[in-house]
Amino acid sequence: MSDPIATSDIPFGEPGRGVYAFRKGDRVPAGLVEENGWQDFVSGAGSKAATEAVAERTGEQPATTTSKKG
C-alpha cells in the first residue's frame, strides 16, 4: 500500500506558527496519518486530489484521462 499524499499543508504544533509537519504534495507515512488523525489532510496516492497536489508542488501539469479527438 502506498503512503497517502498531503492534499493541504499539515500544521505542526500550535496553529498559526507557520510550522508544518508536511507540505501539500508530500508523501505522508500511513502510520503517522492514523496516529495523528490527519485523515482530512491526505488522499490516497493514486487519487485525483493527490495527483493535483503533487502537480501543484512540482509545477507540472496533472495527467488527464481525457483525450481530444480532431
C-alpha positions in Angstrom: 0.0 0.0 0.0 1.4 3.4 -0.9 1.6 6.2 1.6 -1.1 8.9 1.2 -0.2 12.3 -0.2 -0.9 15.6 1.7 -3.6 17.5 -0.2 -3.1 20.5 2.0 -0.3 21.7 4.4 -0.4 19.8 7.7 0.3 22.1 10.6 2.6 21.0 13.4 2.4 22.3 17.0 0.4 25.4 17.8 -1.8 26.7 15.0 -0.7 30.0 13.3 3.0 29.4 14.0 3.7 28.6 10.3 5.4 25.3 11.2 4.3 22.3 9.1 4.8 18.6 9.6 4.2 18.0 5.9 3.5 20.4 3.0 0.9 19.9 0.3 2.1 17.3 -2.2 4.4 15.5 0.3 4.1 11.7 0.8 2.9 11.1 4.4 3.7 7.8 6.1 0.4 6.0 6.7 1.2 5.2 10.3 1.6 8.9 11.1 -1.8 9.7 9.5 -3.5 7.2 11.8 -1.5 8.2 14.8 -2.2 11.9 14.4 -5.7 12.0 12.9 -4.6 13.6 9.7 -7.1 11.8 7.5 -8.7 15.2 6.5 -5.3 16.4 5.2 -4.4 13.5 2.9 -5.7 11.5 0.0 -4.8 8.1 -1.5 -1.6 8.1 -3.6 -3.4 7.4 -6.9 -6.4 9.7 -6.3 -7.2 12.8 -8.3 -6.7 15.1 -5.3 -3.3 13.6 -4.6 -2.2 13.9 -8.2 -3.3 17.5 -8.3 -1.4 18.3 -5.0 1.8 16.8 -6.3 1.5 18.6 -9.7 0.9 21.9 -7.9 4.0 21.3 -5.7 6.3 20.3 -8.6 4.8 22.8 -11.1 3.8 20.1 -13.6 0.5 19.7 -15.2 -1.5 16.9 -13.8 -2.1 13.9 -16.1 -5.6 13.8 -17.5 -7.5 10.8 -18.7 -9.5 12.7 -21.4 -8.4 12.9 -25.0 -9.3 15.3 -27.7 -10.5 13.9 -31.0 -9.8 16.0 -34.0 
